[in-house]
Amino acid sequence: MSELVLLKNIDNPDASRIETYEKSGGYQGLRTVLRDYDPDQVIETVKSSNLRGRGGAGFPTGLKWSFVPKDNPLPRYLCCNADEGEPGTFKDRILMERDPHQLIEGMVIAAYAIGCKTAYLYIRGEYDVSIEHCQQAIDEAHALGYLGQNILNSGHSLDIHIHKGAGAYICGEETALLESIEGKRGQPKLKPPFPAVAGLYECPTVVNNVETLACLPHLFRRGEDWFSSIGPKDAPGPKLFGLSGHVRKPGLYELPMGMPLGEMLEEYGGGALNGAFKAAIPGGVSAPMFPSDLFDVKMDFGSLAAAGSMLGSAAVIGLDETASIPVVARRITEFFNHESCGKCTPCREGLTWAAKILRRIEAGQGQVGDVEQLEMLCGGIFGKSFCALGDGAAWALGATIKHFRHEFDALIAPQTMVS
């Protein structure tokens, strides 16, 4: 991408200040919305722009907003999911630390569209700088009339409150996040009803990701045609990719969706640290990995889904020839096992046993049938757990076995292998 959009202020040391943001066109999108659009028109514009959620699932943003019932007399809430607990993911942290007013402006636009007067910004508690800069941005926006009562004399009012998470990965799931805000244990709730109908305090609620909301000011300031000109037609707009792992140039990159995985790793990641790449995880550790012979897959929602993985949080983790895939599988599985809320049996028990077997294999004490047992456990978890945590863990583990079965077999002592 020749022009940076979400990261255009990233190198300015004063980027988090409202004066810097306004000089670069900040809050002009909000002014345009409040002057020229009614709430339904905002929703229809976001729908027709085909802005898809940047938090993982890629659900159409405007369609999600349209599910909020118009005849419900209860208050409506907007919740920004800034928990960002997926290993390898750091895009939202950078946006909040370096240019938080993008997010604040996006939240005001979204709240106007759904008729919301109170919004919550749920930030993981370890993100001290993000919390500080977002609170500073909220205070500055209040002082200049972009938040509070009668915003810019439009009749629309909004207050944003920061809620600090307690480091629980499960609270990245939207219903667990809402439970946490209510002061309850962070566990997912049964759906339906979905949050749009009965969410926070059983009221209509929209939950969006930081990057999703940060796209809105640019969409309304520069127009739908401009927005749709970036990236593929089924998933347009600016997109952030976090490159990490065994790459020479790790960092956050703003690129159009649809670029081949291998090209991204070589051209922007700088290639492998040691030798060549063995594999790569395309969207955070819950996204199934690809071996290097599948690196021609395009980095967009549809292409990755068709290839058996997902874009997820767009956290691309390169693994070079020094990586042991069984060790990677063990670390990923242990993470998900530790972060499981324990609500459902398949996830709670299945991941515990999978982690035990992987540790045994890694220690050279693997037994005949261990790999088959892991495959059986994946089958017992995927599609049968209460929320997507178990699904992601099983999907990711299954991919390591599918593509690198020989590395698991090689760790099992020769005397235990079937001759």
The 8 nearest C-alpha neighbors of each residue, nearest first, counted from 0:
[[1, 254, 2, 255, 3, 253, 229, 237],
 [2, 0, 3, 254, 253, 4, 255, 229],
 [3, 1, 0, 4, 7, 253, 6, 254],
 [2, 4, 7, 6, 5, 253, 1, 0],
 [5, 3, 7, 6, 2, 237, 217, 253],
 [4, 6, 7, 3, 237, 213, 214, 253],
 [7, 5, 9, 4, 8, 3, 253, 94],
 [6, 8, 3, 4, 9, 5, 10, 2],
 [9, 7, 11, 6, 10, 14, 98, 97],
 [8, 10, 6, 7, 11, 97, 14, 98],
 [11, 9, 8, 12, 14, 7, 6, 97],
 [10, 12, 14, 13, 8, 9, 97, 19],
 [11, 13, 14, 10, 15, 9, 97, 8],
 [14, 12, 11, 15, 16, 19, 97, 18],
 [15, 13, 11, 98, 16, 12, 8, 19],
 [14, 16, 98, 97, 13, 99, 17, 132],
 [17, 15, 14, 18, 19, 13, 20, 136],
 [16, 18, 20, 19, 21, 139, 15, 100],
 [19, 17, 21, 20, 16, 22, 14, 13],
 [20, 18, 22, 17, 21, 16, 14, 13],
 [19, 21, 25, 17, 23, 18, 22, 16],
 [20, 22, 25, 24, 18, 23, 19, 17],
 [21, 23, 19, 20, 24, 18, 25, 17],
 [24, 22, 20, 21, 25, 19, 8, 7],
 [25, 23, 21, 22, 27, 26, 20, 220],
 [24, 26, 21, 20, 27, 23, 22, 28],
 [25, 27, 29, 28, 104, 30, 21, 24],
 [28, 26, 30, 29, 25, 24, 220, 31],
 [29, 27, 220, 216, 219, 31, 26, 30],
 [28, 30, 32, 26, 31, 27, 108, 33],
 [31, 29, 27, 33, 28, 32, 34, 26],
 [30, 32, 28, 34, 29, 33, 35, 27],
 [31, 33, 29, 36, 35, 34, 30, 28],
 [32, 34, 30, 31, 35, 36, 29, 153],
 [33, 35, 31, 32, 30, 36, 153, 29],
 [34, 36, 32, 31, 33, 37, 30, 40],
 [37, 35, 32, 40, 33, 41, 34, 38],
 [36, 38, 40, 39, 41, 35, 33, 32],
 [39, 37, 112, 41, 40, 111, 36, 42],
 [40, 38, 42, 41, 37, 43, 112, 36],
 [41, 39, 43, 37, 42, 38, 36, 44],
 [40, 42, 38, 44, 39, 43, 112, 36],
 [41, 43, 39, 45, 61, 40, 44, 112],
 [44, 42, 46, 40, 45, 41, 47, 39],
 [43, 45, 41, 47, 46, 42, 48, 40],
 [44, 46, 61, 48, 42, 43, 47, 41],
 [47, 45, 61, 43, 49, 44, 48, 62],
 [46, 48, 44, 49, 45, 43, 61, 50],
 [49, 47, 45, 46, 50, 223, 44, 227],
 [50, 48, 47, 46, 51, 234, 59, 45],
 [49, 51, 48, 60, 59, 45, 235, 234],
 [52, 50, 59, 57, 60, 58, 49, 234],
 [51, 53, 57, 58, 211, 54, 60, 59],
 [52, 54, 211, 55, 210, 57, 208, 51],
 [55, 53, 208, 312, 52, 56, 311, 57],
 [311, 56, 54, 312, 57, 53, 310, 52],
 [55, 57, 58, 311, 54, 52, 53, 310],
 [58, 56, 52, 51, 55, 53, 59, 300],
 [57, 59, 52, 51, 56, 60, 63, 62],
 [60, 58, 51, 62, 61, 50, 52, 49],
 [61, 59, 63, 51, 62, 52, 50, 58],
 [62, 60, 46, 45, 64, 42, 63, 59],
 [61, 63, 65, 64, 60, 59, 46, 66],
 [64, 62, 60, 61, 65, 66, 59, 205],
 [65, 63, 61, 62, 66, 67, 60, 113],
 [64, 66, 62, 63, 67, 61, 42, 68],
 [67, 65, 64, 63, 195, 68, 62, 196],
 [66, 68, 195, 65, 64, 196, 203, 69],
 [69, 67, 70, 71, 66, 196, 203, 195],
 [68, 70, 71, 67, 72, 113, 66, 65],
 [71, 69, 68, 72, 73, 67, 203, 196],
 [70, 72, 73, 69, 68, 203, 74, 67],
 [73, 71, 70, 74, 69, 75, 202, 68],
 [72, 74, 71, 202, 75, 203, 201, 70],
 [75, 73, 202, 76, 72, 203, 115, 116],
 [76, 74, 115, 203, 204, 202, 73, 114],
 [75, 77, 204, 115, 118, 117, 203, 205],
 [76, 78, 118, 205, 204, 206, 110, 119],
 [79, 77, 119, 206, 118, 120, 205, 80],
 [78, 80, 120, 207, 208, 206, 121, 81],
 [79, 81, 208, 121, 82, 207, 78, 209],
 [82, 80, 122, 121, 83, 209, 79, 208],
 [81, 83, 123, 122, 80, 171, 84, 121],
 [84, 82, 81, 85, 171, 88, 123, 91],
 [83, 85, 168, 82, 86, 171, 88, 167],
 [84, 86, 88, 83, 283, 87, 284, 168],
 [87, 85, 88, 283, 284, 84, 314, 83],
 [86, 88, 314, 283, 85, 89, 243, 316],
 [89, 87, 314, 86, 85, 90, 241, 283],
 [88, 90, 92, 91, 93, 241, 87, 83],
 [91, 89, 93, 92, 88, 241, 94, 239],
 [92, 90, 94, 93, 89, 209, 95, 210],
 [91, 93, 95, 89, 90, 94, 96, 129],
 [92, 94, 96, 90, 91, 95, 97, 89],
 [95, 93, 91, 98, 97, 92, 96, 99],
 [96, 94, 99, 129, 92, 93, 97, 98],
 [95, 97, 129, 93, 94, 132, 92, 128],
 [96, 98, 15, 94, 14, 95, 93, 9],
 [99, 97, 15, 94, 14, 100, 95, 101],
 [100, 98, 95, 101, 102, 133, 15, 94],
 [99, 101, 103, 102, 98, 104, 136, 17],
 [102, 100, 213, 104, 99, 103, 98, 105],
 [101, 103, 213, 105, 100, 99, 104, 212],
 [102, 104, 100, 106, 105, 101, 107, 99],
 [105, 103, 107, 101, 106, 102, 100, 26],
 [106, 104, 212, 102, 108, 215, 213, 103],
 [105, 107, 109, 103, 104, 108, 110, 102],
 [106, 108, 110, 104, 105, 109, 111, 103],
 [109, 107, 105, 111, 106, 110, 29, 112],
 [110, 108, 106, 112, 111, 107, 105, 113],
 [109, 111, 115, 107, 113, 112, 108, 114],
 [112, 110, 108, 114, 109, 113, 107, 38],
 [113, 111, 38, 109, 110, 114, 41, 42],
 [112, 114, 110, 111, 115, 109, 64, 38],
 [115, 113, 111, 112, 110, 75, 116, 38],
 [114, 116, 110, 75, 76, 113, 117, 111],
 [115, 117, 157, 156, 158, 114, 118, 110],
 [118, 116, 158, 157, 76, 115, 159, 77],
 [119, 117, 77, 159, 76, 78, 158, 160],
 [118, 120, 78, 160, 159, 161, 121, 79],
 [119, 121, 161, 79, 78, 162, 160, 122],
 [120, 122, 162, 81, 80, 163, 79, 161],
 [123, 121, 81, 82, 163, 164, 124, 120],
 [124, 122, 164, 82, 125, 163, 126, 166],
 [123, 125, 164, 163, 165, 126, 122, 166],
 [124, 126, 123, 127, 166, 165, 164, 122],
 [127, 125, 129, 124, 128, 123, 130, 122],
 [128, 126, 130, 129, 125, 131, 124, 123],
 [129, 127, 131, 130, 126, 132, 96, 95],
 [130, 128, 96, 95, 126, 132, 131, 127],
 [129, 131, 127, 133, 128, 132, 134, 126],
 [130, 132, 128, 134, 129, 133, 127, 135],
 [133, 131, 135, 129, 134, 130, 96, 128],
 [134, 132, 136, 130, 135, 131, 99, 129],
 [135, 133, 137, 131, 136, 132, 130, 138],
 [134, 136, 132, 138, 133, 137, 139, 131],
 [137, 135, 133, 139, 134, 138, 100, 140],
 [138, 136, 134, 140, 135, 139, 133, 141],
 [137, 139, 141, 135, 136, 140, 134, 142],
 [140, 138, 136, 142, 141, 137, 135, 143],
 [141, 139, 145, 137, 143, 142, 138, 146],
 [142, 140, 146, 138, 144, 139, 143, 145],
 [141, 143, 139, 140, 144, 138, 145, 146],
 [144, 142, 140, 141, 145, 139, 146, 151],
 [143, 145, 141, 146, 150, 142, 151, 140],
 [144, 146, 140, 150, 141, 143, 151, 147],
 [147, 145, 141, 144, 140, 157, 150, 158],
 [146, 148, 157, 156, 158, 141, 150, 149],
 [147, 149, 156, 150, 157, 146, 155, 154],
 [150, 148, 154, 156, 155, 152, 153, 151],
 [149, 151, 152, 145, 144, 155, 153, 148],
 [150, 152, 153, 144, 149, 145, 30, 154],
 [153, 151, 149, 150, 154, 155, 144, 148],
 [154, 152, 155, 151, 150, 149, 33, 34],
 [153, 155, 149, 152, 156, 150, 148, 151],
 [156, 154, 149, 153, 150, 111, 157, 148],
 [157, 155, 148, 149, 147, 150, 116, 154],
 [158, 156, 116, 147, 117, 146, 148, 159],
 [157, 159, 117, 147, 118, 146, 116, 160],
 [160, 158, 118, 119, 117, 157, 161, 120],
 [159, 161, 119, 120, 118, 162, 158, 117],
 [162, 160, 120, 119, 121, 163, 159, 122],
 [161, 163, 121, 120, 122, 160, 164, 119],
 [164, 162, 124, 122, 123, 121, 161, 165],
 [163, 165, 123, 124, 122, 166, 162, 121],
 [164, 166, 124, 167, 123, 163, 125, 170],
 [165, 167, 164, 123, 124, 168, 125, 84],
 [166, 168, 169, 170, 165, 338, 164, 84],
 [169, 167, 84, 170, 171, 338, 166, 85],
 [168, 170, 171, 167, 172, 175, 338, 340],
 [171, 169, 176, 175, 172, 168, 167, 185],
 [170, 172, 169, 82, 168, 173, 176, 83],
 [173, 171, 170, 175, 169, 174, 176, 187],
 [172, 174, 176, 175, 171, 177, 206, 170],
 [173, 175, 177, 187, 176, 188, 172, 178],
 [176, 174, 187, 186, 185, 170, 178, 177],
 [175, 177, 170, 173, 179, 174, 178, 172],
 [178, 176, 174, 180, 179, 175, 199, 173],
 [177, 179, 175, 181, 183, 176, 180, 185],
 [180, 178, 185, 176, 182, 183, 181, 177],
 [179, 181, 177, 182, 178, 176, 162, 183],
 [182, 180, 178, 179, 183, 177, 200, 199],
 [183, 181, 179, 180, 178, 184, 185, 177],
 [184, 182, 179, 178, 181, 185, 180, 186],
 [183, 185, 186, 179, 178, 182, 175, 181],
 [186, 184, 175, 179, 178, 170, 183, 176],
 [185, 187, 175, 184, 340, 188, 169, 178],
 [188, 186, 175, 174, 386, 172, 189, 185],
 [189, 187, 174, 190, 186, 175, 178, 385],
 [188, 190, 191, 187, 192, 385, 174, 193],
 [191, 189, 192, 193, 188, 194, 174, 187],
 [192, 190, 193, 189, 194, 197, 188, 196],
 [191, 193, 190, 197, 196, 194, 189, 195],
 [192, 194, 191, 190, 195, 196, 197, 198],
 [198, 195, 193, 197, 204, 196, 203, 205],
 [196, 194, 204, 203, 67, 193, 205, 66],
 [197, 195, 203, 194, 193, 67, 192, 198],
 [198, 196, 201, 202, 194, 203, 195, 192],
 [194, 199, 197, 201, 204, 202, 203, 200],
 [198, 200, 201, 202, 177, 204, 197, 76],
 [199, 201, 202, 198, 181, 197, 177, 203],
 [202, 200, 197, 198, 199, 203, 196, 194],
 [201, 203, 197, 198, 200, 199, 73, 75],
 [204, 202, 196, 195, 75, 197, 198, 67],
 [205, 203, 76, 195, 198, 194, 77, 75],
 [204, 206, 77, 195, 78, 76, 207, 194],
 [205, 207, 78, 79, 77, 80, 204, 173],
 [208, 206, 79, 80, 205, 211, 78, 209],
 [207, 209, 80, 54, 211, 79, 210, 53],
 [210, 208, 212, 211, 91, 81, 213, 79],
 [209, 211, 213, 212, 208, 53, 91, 214],
 [212, 210, 53, 208, 209, 213, 52, 214],
 [211, 213, 105, 214, 209, 210, 215, 102],
 [212, 214, 102, 210, 101, 105, 211, 215],
 [215, 213, 212, 211, 217, 216, 218, 210],
 [214, 216, 218, 105, 217, 212, 213, 219],
 [217, 215, 28, 219, 218, 105, 214, 220],
 [218, 216, 220, 215, 219, 214, 221, 28],
 [219, 217, 215, 222, 216, 221, 220, 226],
 [220, 218, 28, 222, 216, 217, 221, 215],
 [219, 221, 28, 217, 218, 222, 27, 216],
 [222, 220, 219, 218, 217, 225, 223, 226],
 [223, 221, 219, 218, 225, 224, 220, 226],
 [222, 224, 226, 225, 48, 218, 227, 221],
 [225, 223, 227, 226, 222, 228, 48, 221],
 [226, 224, 228, 223, 227, 222, 221, 229],
 [225, 227, 223, 236, 228, 224, 218, 229],
 [226, 228, 235, 224, 229, 225, 223, 236],
 [227, 229, 225, 226, 224, 230, 235, 236],
 [230, 228, 236, 235, 227, 226, 255, 237],
 [229, 231, 255, 235, 256, 236, 228, 257],
 [232, 230, 235, 234, 233, 257, 256, 229],
 [231, 233, 234, 235, 230, 227, 228, 49],
 [232, 234, 231, 235, 49, 301, 300, 230],
 [235, 233, 231, 232, 49, 51, 50, 230],
 [236, 234, 230, 227, 231, 229, 232, 233],
 [235, 237, 229, 226, 227, 230, 238, 50],
 [236, 238, 255, 229, 4, 254, 253, 239],
 [239, 237, 253, 254, 255, 236, 256, 240],
 [238, 240, 253, 252, 254, 90, 241, 251],
 [241, 239, 313, 252, 251, 314, 253, 242],
 [240, 242, 251, 314, 250, 315, 252, 90],
 [243, 241, 315, 249, 250, 316, 314, 251],
 [244, 242, 249, 316, 246, 315, 317, 241],
 [243, 245, 316, 317, 246, 318, 242, 249],
 [244, 246, 317, 272, 318, 271, 319, 243],
 [247, 245, 271, 272, 268, 248, 244, 270],
 [246, 248, 269, 272, 268, 270, 271, 249],
 [247, 249, 268, 269, 246, 250, 267, 242],
 [250, 248, 243, 242, 246, 268, 247, 251],
 [249, 251, 242, 241, 252, 248, 243, 268],
 [250, 252, 241, 240, 242, 90, 239, 253],
 [253, 251, 240, 239, 254, 241, 250, 242],
 [252, 254, 239, 238, 240, 3, 237, 251],
 [255, 253, 0, 238, 252, 239, 256, 237],
 [256, 254, 230, 238, 237, 0, 229, 257],
 [255, 257, 299, 230, 298, 258, 254, 231],
 [256, 258, 298, 297, 299, 259, 231, 255],
 [257, 259, 297, 298, 256, 260, 263, 262],
 [260, 258, 297, 295, 262, 296, 261, 298],
 [259, 261, 294, 263, 262, 296, 297, 298],
 [262, 260, 294, 264, 263, 259, 295, 265],
 [263, 261, 265, 259, 264, 260, 266, 258],
 [262, 264, 260, 267, 261, 266, 265, 259],
 [263, 265, 268, 261, 262, 267, 270, 266],
 [264, 266, 270, 269, 262, 268, 263, 267],
 [267, 265, 263, 262, 269, 268, 264, 270],
 [266, 268, 263, 269, 265, 264, 248, 262],
 [269, 267, 264, 248, 265, 246, 270, 247],
 [268, 270, 265, 247, 248, 267, 266, 246],
 [271, 269, 265, 268, 246, 264, 247, 272],
 [272, 270, 246, 275, 273, 276, 245, 319],
 [271, 273, 245, 246, 247, 270, 274, 319],
 [274, 272, 271, 319, 275, 320, 321, 245],
 [273, 275, 271, 320, 272, 319, 276, 321],
 [276, 274, 271, 319, 320, 273, 277, 270],
 [275, 277, 319, 271, 278, 318, 320, 291],
 [276, 278, 319, 320, 291, 318, 290, 275],
 [279, 277, 290, 291, 318, 289, 276, 317],
 [280, 278, 317, 288, 289, 316, 318, 281],
 [279, 281, 288, 316, 315, 282, 287, 286],
 [282, 280, 315, 279, 310, 314, 313, 286],
 [283, 281, 313, 314, 311, 310, 312, 286],
 [282, 284, 314, 285, 87, 286, 312, 85],
 [283, 285, 286, 86, 280, 331, 282, 85],
 [284, 286, 391, 395, 283, 392, 287, 394],
 [285, 287, 282, 284, 309, 308, 283, 395],
 [288, 286, 395, 308, 398, 394, 285, 280],
 [289, 287, 280, 279, 398, 286, 281, 278],
 [288, 290, 278, 279, 293, 280, 291, 287],
 [291, 289, 278, 292, 293, 277, 279, 402],
 [290, 292, 278, 294, 293, 277, 276, 289],
 [291, 293, 290, 294, 295, 289, 278, 277],
 [294, 292, 291, 295, 290, 289, 296, 261],
 [293, 295, 261, 260, 291, 296, 292, 259],
 [294, 296, 259, 293, 260, 261, 297, 292],
 [297, 295, 294, 259, 260, 293, 298, 302],
 [298, 296, 259, 257, 258, 302, 299, 260],
 [299, 297, 257, 258, 256, 259, 260, 303],
 [300, 298, 257, 256, 302, 301, 297, 303],
 [299, 301, 310, 303, 302, 304, 309, 57],
 [300, 302, 304, 303, 299, 305, 233, 309],
 [303, 301, 305, 304, 299, 297, 300, 306],
 [302, 304, 309, 306, 308, 305, 301, 300],
 [303, 305, 308, 309, 301, 307, 306, 302],
 [304, 306, 302, 303, 307, 301, 308, 309],
 [307, 305, 303, 304, 308, 302, 296, 309],
 [308, 306, 304, 305, 303, 309, 287, 302],
 [307, 309, 287, 304, 303, 286, 306, 310],
 [310, 308, 303, 304, 311, 286, 282, 300],
 [309, 311, 282, 313, 300, 281, 312, 299],
 [55, 312, 310, 282, 309, 313, 56, 283],
 [311, 313, 55, 282, 314, 54, 283, 310],
 [314, 312, 282, 240, 310, 311, 315, 281],
 [313, 315, 282, 241, 283, 88, 312, 87],
 [316, 314, 281, 242, 282, 280, 241, 313],
 [317, 315, 244, 243, 280, 279, 242, 314],
 [316, 318, 279, 244, 245, 246, 243, 278],
 [319, 317, 278, 245, 279, 276, 277, 322],
 [318, 320, 276, 277, 321, 275, 322, 245],
 [319, 321, 277, 322, 276, 275, 274, 273],
 [320, 322, 319, 323, 273, 318, 277, 274],
 [323, 321, 320, 319, 318, 324, 327, 277],
 [324, 322, 326, 325, 327, 321, 406, 320],
 [323, 325, 327, 326, 328, 322, 399, 406],
 [326, 324, 328, 327, 323, 407, 329, 406],
 [325, 327, 329, 323, 324, 328, 330, 361],
 [328, 326, 324, 330, 325, 329, 331, 323],
 [329, 327, 325, 331, 326, 330, 396, 332],
 [330, 328, 326, 332, 327, 357, 331, 333],
 [329, 331, 333, 327, 332, 328, 334, 326],
 [332, 330, 334, 328, 333, 329, 327, 335],
 [331, 333, 329, 335, 334, 330, 354, 336],
 [334, 332, 336, 330, 331, 335, 354, 329],
 [335, 333, 331, 337, 332, 336, 330, 338],
 [336, 334, 338, 332, 337, 333, 339, 392],
 [335, 337, 333, 350, 339, 334, 338, 351],
 [336, 338, 334, 335, 339, 333, 340, 332],
 [339, 337, 335, 336, 168, 340, 334, 169],
 [340, 338, 336, 341, 337, 335, 347, 169],
 [339, 341, 342, 338, 186, 169, 347, 185],
 [342, 340, 347, 339, 343, 346, 344, 348],
 [341, 343, 340, 344, 347, 186, 385, 339],
 [344, 342, 341, 345, 346, 385, 347, 384],
 [343, 345, 347, 346, 348, 342, 341, 349],
 [346, 344, 380, 349, 384, 348, 347, 343],
 [345, 347, 389, 349, 344, 350, 348, 384],
 [348, 346, 341, 344, 345, 349, 350, 343],
 [349, 347, 351, 344, 350, 345, 346, 352],
 [348, 350, 345, 346, 352, 351, 347, 376],
 [349, 351, 353, 336, 352, 348, 346, 347],
 [352, 350, 348, 354, 349, 353, 336, 355],
 [351, 353, 355, 349, 354, 350, 356, 348],
 [352, 354, 350, 356, 355, 351, 373, 349],
 [353, 355, 357, 351, 352, 356, 333, 332],
 [356, 354, 352, 358, 353, 357, 359, 351],
 [355, 357, 359, 353, 358, 354, 360, 352],
 [358, 356, 360, 354, 359, 329, 355, 361],
 [359, 357, 361, 355, 356, 360, 354, 362],
 [358, 360, 356, 362, 364, 357, 365, 361],
 [361, 359, 365, 357, 363, 362, 364, 358],
 [360, 362, 358, 363, 359, 357, 410, 326],
 [361, 363, 359, 360, 364, 358, 365, 410],
 [364, 362, 360, 361, 365, 410, 411, 412],
 [365, 363, 359, 360, 362, 366, 411, 412],
 [366, 364, 360, 411, 359, 363, 369, 412],
 [367, 365, 369, 415, 368, 411, 364, 360],
 [366, 368, 369, 416, 415, 365, 417, 411],
 [367, 369, 371, 370, 372, 366, 373, 365],
 [370, 368, 372, 371, 366, 367, 373, 365],
 [369, 371, 373, 372, 368, 374, 407, 400],
 [370, 372, 374, 368, 373, 369, 375, 367],
 [371, 373, 369, 375, 370, 374, 368, 376],
 [374, 372, 370, 376, 371, 375, 353, 377],
 [375, 373, 371, 377, 372, 376, 378, 370],
 [374, 376, 372, 378, 373, 377, 371, 379],
 [375, 377, 379, 373, 378, 374, 349, 372],
 [378, 376, 393, 374, 380, 379, 375, 381],
 [377, 379, 375, 376, 380, 381, 374, 393],
 [378, 380, 376, 377, 381, 375, 345, 383],
 [381, 379, 345, 377, 383, 378, 384, 346],
 [382, 380, 390, 383, 378, 393, 377, 379],
 [381, 383, 384, 390, 380, 379, 378, 389],
 [384, 382, 380, 381, 345, 379, 385, 390],
 [383, 385, 345, 389, 386, 380, 346, 382],
 [386, 384, 343, 383, 387, 342, 187, 389],
 [387, 385, 388, 384, 389, 187, 390, 172],
 [386, 388, 390, 389, 391, 385, 384, 172],
 [389, 387, 391, 390, 386, 392, 339, 335],
 [388, 390, 346, 392, 387, 391, 384, 380],
 [389, 391, 381, 387, 393, 388, 392, 394],
 [392, 390, 285, 394, 388, 389, 393, 387],
 [391, 393, 389, 395, 394, 390, 285, 396],
 [392, 394, 377, 396, 390, 395, 391, 381],
 [395, 393, 391, 397, 392, 396, 390, 287],
 [394, 396, 287, 392, 398, 285, 397, 393],
 [397, 395, 393, 399, 398, 394, 328, 392],
 [396, 398, 394, 400, 395, 399, 393, 401],
 [397, 399, 401, 395, 287, 400, 396, 402],
 [398, 400, 396, 397, 401, 402, 403, 328],
 [401, 399, 404, 403, 397, 398, 402, 396],
 [402, 400, 398, 399, 403, 404, 397, 396],
 [401, 403, 399, 400, 404, 398, 290, 289],
 [404, 402, 400, 405, 406, 399, 401, 324],
 [403, 405, 400, 407, 406, 401, 402, 408],
 [404, 406, 408, 403, 407, 409, 400, 402],
 [407, 405, 409, 408, 404, 403, 410, 325],
 [406, 408, 404, 409, 410, 405, 325, 411],
 [409, 407, 405, 411, 410, 406, 404, 370],
 [408, 410, 406, 407, 411, 405, 412, 413],
 [411, 409, 408, 407, 363, 412, 360, 361],
 [410, 412, 365, 408, 409, 363, 360, 413],
 [411, 413, 414, 415, 363, 410, 365, 364],
 [414, 412, 416, 415, 411, 409, 410, 417],
 [415, 413, 412, 416, 417, 411, 418, 366],
 [414, 416, 413, 412, 367, 366, 417, 411],
 [417, 415, 413, 414, 367, 418, 412, 411],
 [416, 418, 415, 367, 414, 413, 368, 366],
 [417, 416, 414, 415, 413, 367, 412, 408]]
